[in-house]
Amino acid sequence: LKANCRAIAAGERDVLIFTSAHQAVNLLRVAGALGIEDDVRKALASRTVVASIGPTTSEMLNELGIAPDLEPEHPKMGHLVVAVAEKAPQ
């Protein structure tokens, strides 16, 4: 997770897929401990496509100030992968 926080902050991740609300909380906790939370937030707001598996996760992302770019019609992993493949930029 530390390596991914650094990669997100550096703009090295095009898509970030959240499959649980807990993941979002942990991401920001670790980024904060590394002193790069602002950089991670900026990347998620501008460069990285943020995908959420469903309403509960999207609600937590929004509460954390992270706007999901996409959420599948049905909160299932297969639907999420298809939505990301169809809607995320190359």
Beta strands, then each sheet from edge to edge (+ up, - down):
strand 1: 15-18
strand 2: 49-52
sheet 1: 1+ 2+
end
